[in-house]
Amino acid sequence: MGNIRSVFMAIVGLAAVAFVTVFAASVGLALIAMLAVLTFARMVAVRLNQATVPVKTRDAQKRENMRVWDDGRGKIIDL
């Protein structure tokens, strides 16, 4: 009877070790996959960030039409 109990406990112990090993491996693979996706997203974001888009705001248009000169009595700003 004692021999059967020790064989049963050995089987349960090996099953527990196998379960923990499979669980740890799956968590590790999930972390590796997540890091790979984040790395790829960062590479794409850096490439998109380097592309500059020319934008002309209303404030920039006002500055182009604004003239400033000094007539000797003070500055004149023509908007």
Contacts in CASP RR format, 6 or more apart in sequence:
PFRMAT RR
TARGET T0000
AUTHOR 0000-0000-0000
METHOD contacts of the structure
MODEL  1
MGNIRSVFMAIVGLAAVAFVTVFAASVGLALIAMLAVLTFARMVAVRLNQ
ATVPVKTRDAQKRENMRVWDDGRGKIIDL
62 79 0 8 1.000
65 79 0 8 1.000
66 77 0 8 1.000
66 78 0 8 1.000
66 79 0 8 1.000
67 77 0 8 1.000
67 78 0 8 1.000
68 75 0 8 1.000
68 76 0 8 1.000
68 77 0 8 1.000
68 78 0 8 1.000
69 75 0 8 1.000
69 76 0 8 1.000
69 78 0 8 1.000
70 76 0 8 1.000
END
